[in-house]
């Protein structure tokens, strides 16, 4: 039993309810904080089966699972074994899927989805492509600007940088038009601010009017739509004007910061997956006089630099769910801005945001929480702490035609492992290489 103190965070009960159950008796003789390859004692419908470190892990269904007949579990956990394969390279993984090494794949690369599924098994119907709707909150994905560095402290500079990214061109020419522009820190959620603030939002924001940018009290910021040319002259002129107003100066082809130093930006990453999308962005920044570059370092160095806030710009995606709570502290809170390794990548430190987060944690109704989050969203978007990327309101999946699935899937999940099943009749006509 867990007893909560009075005035606890509204999210506390949800956090407790979502925790896994561990055996006290088992961990009396097994150190909880030590790495091990011995499968732990659990209480799930599946238990750890065969494992090959770095290659795969399998989970075997427990035949006498204690909760199998509960109404909430009927129709779920239909596989006797579920095995996850691991690959160090996306291209190798795709080739393995084509060969039937594994049978289900979510495609995360738009170019591969548009051009790569032309192999024989797709053409003859043995591999199925499907689009599964995703109604869950998208969270946010973007290039996060580290405002701990002087060059990013002026909001006009941050806004100008964002104007150099041509989403429309990138989506059409690199991502085959599969994506929509992300605009909010609470994308695809009722918590996303829209238009002018409602009276309930204004009531929350009014005490901070003197501290906040006046734009917070008007229509919420939405990135402008470009002309799709990849080099929208109107938007680039606006960016140049903002740089000038912030005290930057153009010297020949180079832009200098207000302190006279050359304006340089390094996009830091541990893989080159985003390079094709970042390169056109960098090209436009260079047109504005900024010496921008894309740098890939090994994963260990990347993690170390991330923990130490030693970067200009990093790419990240995170979500706050349908009920934002404690996660907002570590992502947007002032205390997290100086805490090494925190999720507050941009270094946001805003008293109004801090106070509103505290209100959100003890909100008594969903309606109250919604208005608080919308107010937070307005403040964050006015700060231009990021250059928002894109989102896709569906899952692009491919699978060998050996499965059955319900006509209606779960609203907030693909439901593949939980609700699909292996179809023996379908499987009879599938012949995998090497089997």
C-alpha positions as CSV (number, residue, x, y, z in Angstrom):
1,X,0.0,0.0,0.0
2,X,1.2,3.5,-0.8
3,X,0.0,6.5,1.3
4,X,0.3,9.9,-0.2
5,X,0.8,13.1,1.8
6,X,-1.7,15.9,1.5
7,X,-1.3,18.4,-1.3
8,X,0.8,15.9,-3.3
9,X,1.3,16.3,-7.1
10,X,-1.8,15.3,-9.1
11,X,0.5,13.1,-11.2
12,X,1.8,11.1,-8.2
13,X,-0.9,8.5,-8.2
14,X,-0.4,8.0,-12.0
15,X,3.3,7.6,-11.5
16,X,2.8,5.0,-8.8
17,X,0.2,3.1,-10.7
18,X,2.5,2.9,-13.7
19,X,5.4,1.4,-11.8
20,X,6.4,-2.2,-12.5
21,X,6.0,-4.7,-9.7
22,X,9.2,-6.3,-8.3
23,X,9.5,-9.2,-5.9
24,X,10.9,-8.2,-2.6
25,X,11.9,-11.8,-1.8
26,X,13.8,-12.1,-5.1
27,X,15.8,-8.9,-4.7
28,X,16.9,-9.8,-1.2
29,X,19.4,-12.1,-2.8
30,X,19.9,-10.2,-6.1
31,X,21.4,-6.7,-6.1
32,X,18.8,-4.4,-7.6
33,X,21.3,-1.8,-8.9
34,X,23.7,-4.2,-10.7
35,X,23.7,-5.2,-14.3
36,X,23.0,-8.8,-15.0
37,X,22.1,-11.2,-17.8
38,X,20.0,-13.3,-15.5
39,X,16.3,-12.8,-16.2
40,X,14.7,-11.2,-13.2
41,X,11.5,-12.5,-11.5
42,X,8.5,-10.7,-12.9
43,X,4.7,-10.8,-12.9
44,X,3.9,-10.1,-16.5
45,X,2.2,-12.3,-19.1
46,X,5.6,-12.7,-20.7
47,X,8.9,-13.8,-19.2
48,X,12.4,-13.3,-20.7
49,X,13.4,-16.2,-23.0
50,X,16.4,-16.7,-25.2
51,X,18.9,-13.9,-25.3
52,X,21.9,-13.2,-27.4
53,X,23.6,-10.0,-26.2
54,X,23.6,-7.4,-28.9
55,X,21.6,-9.5,-31.3
56,X,18.2,-10.3,-30.0
57,X,16.0,-10.8,-26.9
58,X,12.9,-13.0,-26.8
59,X,9.9,-13.1,-24.5
60,X,7.9,-16.3,-23.9
61,X,4.3,-16.2,-22.9
62,X,3.5,-17.6,-19.4
63,X,0.9,-20.3,-19.8
64,X,-0.5,-20.0,-16.3
65,X,-0.3,-16.2,-16.1
66,X,-2.4,-15.1,-13.2
67,X,-4.3,-12.4,-15.0
68,X,-5.0,-14.0,-18.3
69,X,-8.8,-14.3,-17.7
70,X,-9.3,-10.7,-16.5
71,X,-11.6,-8.8,-18.8
72,X,-9.0,-6.1,-19.5
73,X,-6.6,-8.8,-20.9
74,X,-9.0,-10.7,-23.1
75,X,-7.8,-10.6,-26.7
76,X,-4.3,-9.5,-25.8
77,X,-0.9,-11.2,-25.5
78,X,-1.7,-13.7,-28.4
79,X,1.8,-14.7,-29.3
80,X,3.6,-17.6,-27.7
81,X,6.9,-15.8,-28.3
82,X,7.9,-12.3,-29.2
83,X,11.5,-11.7,-30.4
84,X,13.2,-8.3,-30.9
85,X,16.1,-8.2,-33.3
86,X,18.9,-5.6,-33.0
87,X,20.9,-4.1,-35.8
88,X,23.6,-1.4,-35.7
89,X,22.7,-0.1,-39.1
90,X,19.3,0.9,-40.6
91,X,20.2,-0.4,-44.1
92,X,21.3,-3.8,-42.8
93,X,18.1,-4.0,-40.8
94,X,16.0,-3.3,-43.9
95,X,17.9,-6.0,-45.9
96,X,17.3,-8.4,-43.0
97,X,13.6,-7.7,-43.1
98,X,13.4,-8.2,-46.8
99,X,15.0,-11.6,-46.3
100,X,12.5,-12.6,-43.6
101,X,14.9,-12.5,-40.7
102,X,12.2,-10.7,-38.8
103,X,8.5,-10.2,-39.7
104,X,7.4,-6.7,-38.6
105,X,9.0,-3.3,-39.1
106,X,8.0,0.2,-38.5
107,X,9.5,2.4,-41.3
108,X,10.9,5.7,-39.9
109,X,12.7,6.8,-43.1
110,X,10.3,8.5,-45.6
111,X,12.7,7.9,-48.6
112,X,12.8,4.2,-47.9
113,X,9.0,4.1,-47.5
114,X,8.5,5.9,-50.8
115,X,11.1,4.1,-52.9
116,X,12.5,1.0,-51.1
117,X,9.4,-1.3,-50.9
118,X,9.6,-2.6,-54.5
119,X,11.1,-6.0,-53.8
120,X,9.4,-9.2,-54.9
121,X,7.7,-10.1,-51.6
122,X,5.8,-6.7,-51.7
123,X,4.8,-7.2,-55.3
124,X,3.4,-10.6,-54.8
125,X,1.6,-9.7,-51.6
126,X,3.7,-11.6,-49.1
127,X,4.7,-8.4,-47.4
128,X,2.0,-5.9,-46.5
129,X,2.4,-2.2,-46.2
130,X,0.0,-0.4,-43.9
131,X,-0.7,3.0,-42.4
132,X,-1.8,2.9,-38.8
133,X,-3.4,6.1,-37.3
134,X,-1.7,7.6,-34.3
135,X,-3.9,9.7,-32.1
136,X,-1.4,10.0,-29.3
137,X,0.2,13.3,-28.4
138,X,3.2,13.9,-30.7
139,X,5.2,15.8,-28.2
140,X,7.8,17.8,-29.9
141,X,10.8,17.4,-32.2
142,X,13.2,20.1,-33.2
143,X,16.6,21.7,-33.2
144,X,17.1,23.1,-29.7
145,X,19.2,26.2,-29.3
146,X,21.4,26.4,-26.2
147,X,20.6,29.8,-24.8
148,X,23.2,29.4,-22.1
149,X,25.5,30.6,-24.8
150,X,25.6,34.4,-25.4
151,X,25.0,34.2,-29.1
152,X,21.6,32.8,-28.5
153,X,20.4,35.0,-25.7
154,X,18.6,37.5,-27.8
155,X,15.1,36.2,-28.8
156,X,15.3,38.1,-32.1
157,X,18.4,36.1,-33.1
158,X,16.6,32.8,-32.2
159,X,13.6,33.7,-34.2
160,X,15.8,34.7,-37.2
161,X,17.5,31.3,-37.1
162,X,14.2,29.6,-37.3
163,X,13.2,31.6,-40.4
164,X,16.1,30.0,-42.3
165,X,14.5,26.6,-42.2
166,X,12.3,25.9,-45.2
167,X,10.0,23.1,-44.0
168,X,7.9,23.1,-47.1
169,X,10.8,22.5,-49.4
170,X,12.3,19.9,-47.1
171,X,9.1,18.0,-46.7
172,X,8.4,17.9,-50.5
173,X,11.9,17.2,-51.7
174,X,13.5,15.0,-49.0
175,X,10.6,13.5,-47.0
176,X,8.2,12.8,-49.9
177,X,5.4,15.0,-48.3
178,X,4.7,12.5,-45.5
179,X,5.0,15.0,-42.7
180,X,3.3,18.0,-41.1
181,X,5.0,21.0,-39.5
182,X,5.3,20.8,-35.7
183,X,4.2,24.1,-34.1
184,X,3.6,23.3,-30.4
185,X,5.4,21.8,-27.5
186,X,2.2,19.8,-27.0
187,X,1.7,18.7,-30.6
188,X,-1.5,16.8,-31.4
189,X,-2.8,17.4,-27.9
190,X,-5.6,19.5,-26.4
191,X,-2.8,21.2,-24.5
192,X,-1.5,22.9,-27.6
193,X,-2.3,26.6,-27.7
194,X,-4.2,28.0,-30.7
195,X,-5.1,31.5,-31.9
196,X,-5.6,34.1,-29.2
197,X,-5.6,33.2,-25.5
198,X,-8.9,32.2,-23.9
199,X,-10.1,34.2,-20.9
200,X,-8.9,31.3,-18.7
201,X,-5.4,31.5,-20.2
202,X,-5.3,35.3,-19.9
203,X,-6.1,35.0,-16.2
204,X,-3.1,32.7,-15.7
205,X,-0.8,34.9,-17.8
206,X,-1.9,38.4,-16.5
207,X,0.2,38.4,-13.3
208,X,3.3,38.1,-15.4
209,X,2.5,40.7,-18.1
210,X,5.4,42.9,-17.2
211,X,7.9,40.0,-17.5
212,X,6.6,38.3,-20.6
213,X,6.9,39.3,-24.3
214,X,3.8,41.1,-25.4
215,X,3.3,38.5,-28.1
216,X,2.3,36.0,-25.5
217,X,-1.0,37.9,-25.1
218,X,-1.8,37.8,-28.8
219,X,-2.1,35.1,-31.4
220,X,0.3,32.2,-30.5
221,X,3.4,32.0,-32.7
222,X,3.2,29.7,-35.6
223,X,6.2,29.2,-38.0
224,X,5.5,31.0,-41.3
225,X,4.8,28.9,-44.4
226,X,7.5,29.3,-47.0
227,X,7.1,29.5,-50.8
228,X,8.6,26.0,-51.0
229,X,11.6,27.2,-53.1
230,X,14.1,26.2,-50.4
231,X,15.3,29.8,-50.3
232,X,12.4,32.0,-49.5
233,X,13.7,35.5,-50.1
234,X,10.9,37.1,-48.0
235,X,11.6,35.0,-45.0
236,X,15.4,35.4,-45.3
237,X,15.0,39.2,-45.5
238,X,12.9,39.1,-42.3
239,X,15.7,37.0,-40.7
240,X,18.4,39.5,-41.8
241,X,16.3,42.4,-40.4
242,X,16.0,40.6,-37.0
243,X,19.7,40.0,-36.9
244,X,20.3,43.6,-37.6
245,X,17.9,44.7,-34.9
246,X,19.7,42.4,-32.4
247,X,23.0,44.2,-33.2
248,X,24.6,41.7,-35.6
249,X,26.5,43.2,-38.5
250,X,27.3,42.0,-42.0
251,X,30.9,42.2,-43.1
252,X,31.2,41.1,-46.7
253,X,29.7,37.6,-46.7
254,X,30.1,37.1,-42.9
255,X,27.7,37.9,-40.1
256,X,29.2,39.0,-36.8
257,X,27.6,38.9,-33.4
258,X,27.0,42.1,-31.4
259,X,30.3,41.6,-29.6
260,X,32.1,41.5,-32.9
261,X,32.8,37.8,-33.0
262,X,32.0,35.7,-36.1
263,X,28.6,34.1,-35.9
264,X,29.2,30.4,-36.0
265,X,26.7,27.5,-35.2
266,X,27.5,23.8,-34.8
267,X,24.7,21.3,-35.2
268,X,25.9,18.4,-33.0
269,X,24.7,14.8,-33.5
270,X,25.9,11.2,-32.9
271,X,24.7,9.9,-36.3
272,X,24.2,11.5,-39.7
273,X,20.5,10.5,-40.0
274,X,19.3,14.2,-39.9
275,X,22.1,15.5,-42.1
276,X,20.1,15.5,-45.4
277,X,17.4,17.7,-43.7
278,X,19.9,19.9,-41.8
279,X,22.1,20.6,-44.9
280,X,19.5,22.9,-46.7
281,X,18.9,24.7,-43.3
282,X,22.7,25.2,-43.0
283,X,22.8,26.5,-46.6
284,X,20.3,29.2,-45.8
285,X,22.1,30.2,-42.6
286,X,25.2,30.6,-44.7
287,X,23.4,32.9,-47.0
288,X,22.6,35.0,-44.0
289,X,26.4,35.1,-43.2
290,X,26.4,32.5,-40.4
291,X,29.2,29.9,-40.5
292,X,27.1,26.8,-39.8
293,X,28.3,23.2,-39.8
294,X,26.9,19.7,-39.0
295,X,29.2,17.7,-36.7
296,X,28.9,14.0,-35.9
297,X,30.7,12.6,-32.9
298,X,30.7,9.2,-31.3
299,X,27.8,8.4,-29.0
300,X,29.9,8.6,-25.8
301,X,31.3,12.0,-26.7
302,X,27.8,13.2,-27.7
303,X,26.4,12.1,-24.3
304,X,29.2,13.7,-22.4
305,X,28.8,17.0,-24.3
306,X,25.0,16.8,-23.8
307,X,25.4,16.3,-20.1
308,X,27.8,19.3,-19.9
309,X,25.6,21.5,-22.1
310,X,28.6,21.8,-24.4
311,X,26.8,22.4,-27.7
312,X,25.2,25.1,-29.9
313,X,22.3,23.1,-31.3
314,X,21.1,19.5,-30.8
315,X,18.2,17.6,-32.2
316,X,15.8,16.0,-29.8
317,X,12.3,14.6,-29.6
318,X,10.3,14.2,-26.4
319,X,6.6,13.9,-25.4
320,X,4.7,14.9,-22.3
321,X,1.7,12.6,-22.8
322,X,-2.0,13.2,-22.3
323,X,-1.5,14.3,-18.7
324,X,1.6,16.6,-18.5
325,X,3.1,16.8,-15.1
326,X,6.5,16.2,-13.4
327,X,8.1,15.9,-16.8
328,X,7.6,19.6,-17.4
329,X,9.9,20.4,-14.5
330,X,12.8,18.5,-16.0
331,X,12.1,19.8,-19.5
332,X,11.2,23.5,-19.0
333,X,12.0,24.2,-15.4
334,X,14.6,26.7,-14.2
335,X,16.2,24.3,-11.8
336,X,16.8,21.8,-14.5
337,X,18.4,24.5,-16.7
338,X,21.6,24.3,-14.6
339,X,21.3,20.6,-13.7
340,X,23.9,18.6,-15.8
341,X,22.3,16.0,-17.9
342,X,18.8,17.4,-17.6
343,X,16.2,17.4,-20.4
344,X,16.1,21.2,-20.4
345,X,18.3,21.3,-23.5
346,X,17.7,25.0,-24.3
347,X,18.3,26.2,-20.8
348,X,14.9,27.7,-20.3
349,X,14.6,29.6,-17.0
350,X,11.4,31.5,-16.8
351,X,9.5,32.3,-13.5
352,X,6.1,32.3,-15.2
353,X,6.7,28.9,-16.6
354,X,8.0,27.6,-13.3
355,X,4.9,28.9,-11.5
356,X,2.5,27.5,-14.1
357,X,4.2,24.1,-13.9
358,X,3.5,24.1,-10.1
359,X,-0.1,24.9,-10.8
360,X,-0.3,22.1,-13.3
361,X,1.0,19.6,-10.8
362,X,-2.0,20.2,-8.5
363,X,-4.7,21.0,-11.0
364,X,-8.0,19.5,-9.8
365,X,-9.6,19.1,-13.2
366,X,-8.5,18.2,-16.7
367,X,-10.0,21.5,-18.0
368,X,-7.8,23.4,-15.6
369,X,-4.7,21.5,-16.6
370,X,-5.5,22.1,-20.2
371,X,-5.6,25.9,-19.9
372,X,-2.4,25.9,-17.8
373,X,-0.5,23.9,-20.4
374,X,-1.8,26.1,-23.2
375,X,-0.5,29.2,-21.2
376,X,2.9,27.5,-20.8
377,X,2.9,26.6,-24.6
378,X,2.3,30.3,-25.4
379,X,5.3,31.4,-23.3
380,X,7.6,28.8,-24.7
381,X,6.7,29.4,-28.3
382,X,7.2,33.2,-27.9
383,X,10.7,32.4,-26.7
384,X,11.9,30.7,-29.9
385,X,14.0,28.3,-27.9
386,X,13.9,25.8,-30.8
387,X,13.4,25.4,-34.5
388,X,10.4,23.0,-34.7
389,X,10.8,20.1,-37.1
390,X,7.9,17.9,-38.2
391,X,5.5,15.2,-37.1
392,X,3.7,12.3,-38.7
393,X,0.2,11.5,-37.4
394,X,0.4,7.8,-38.3
395,X,2.7,4.8,-38.2
396,X,4.1,3.4,-41.5
397,X,4.5,-0.3,-41.0
398,X,5.4,-3.3,-43.2
399,X,5.0,-6.9,-42.2
400,X,5.2,-10.4,-43.7
401,X,1.6,-11.5,-44.2
402,X,1.5,-14.0,-41.3
403,X,-0.6,-12.0,-38.9
404,X,-4.2,-11.3,-38.1
405,X,-5.2,-8.1,-36.5
406,X,-8.5,-6.5,-35.1
407,X,-10.5,-4.3,-37.4
408,X,-10.1,-1.4,-35.0
409,X,-6.8,-0.9,-33.3
410,X,-6.1,0.9,-30.0
411,X,-6.3,4.7,-30.1
412,X,-3.0,5.6,-28.6
413,X,-0.8,2.6,-29.6
414,X,-0.1,0.5,-32.6
415,X,-1.2,-2.6,-30.6
416,X,1.0,-5.0,-32.6
417,X,2.5,-7.0,-29.8
418,X,-0.6,-6.7,-27.6
419,X,-3.5,-7.3,-30.0
420,X,-2.3,-9.0,-33.2
421,X,-1.9,-12.8,-33.6
422,X,-0.1,-15.3,-35.7
423,X,-2.3,-16.7,-38.5
424,X,-1.3,-20.3,-39.3
425,X,-3.3,-20.3,-42.6
426,X,-1.6,-17.2,-43.9
427,X,1.8,-18.4,-42.8
428,X,1.5,-21.6,-44.9
429,X,2.2,-19.6,-48.2
430,X,5.1,-17.7,-46.8
431,X,8.6,-19.1,-47.5
432,X,11.4,-17.3,-45.8
433,X,15.0,-17.4,-47.2
434,X,17.0,-20.0,-45.3
435,X,14.0,-21.6,-43.6
